Amino acid sequence: MQRYRYQILEGGSRHANSMAFLTWTARYDGSNHGLRSFRRHERGLKPPKCPVIRLDTMHHSVEGLMSQLTTLLNS
């Protein structure tokens, strides 16, 4: 909002694009469509060749993740 301010409000030159983007982001996590989505990105990830720490604030609190990460880094 700070960058485009009044341009993204109703009647502004960027309003339609802003609303389209917000609509797309609302569908990202649960979408099964052929468009870019969380599920499609997850399926497309190749198994990494190094250890990975997944930080997921959808299922864990930030404090819980920080605790787990601190424990791993100190071990």
ABEGO torsion letter per residue (X at the ends): XAAAEAAABBGBAAAAAAAAAAAAAAAAAABABABBBAAAAAAABBBBABBBBBBBAAABBAAAAAAAAAAAAAX
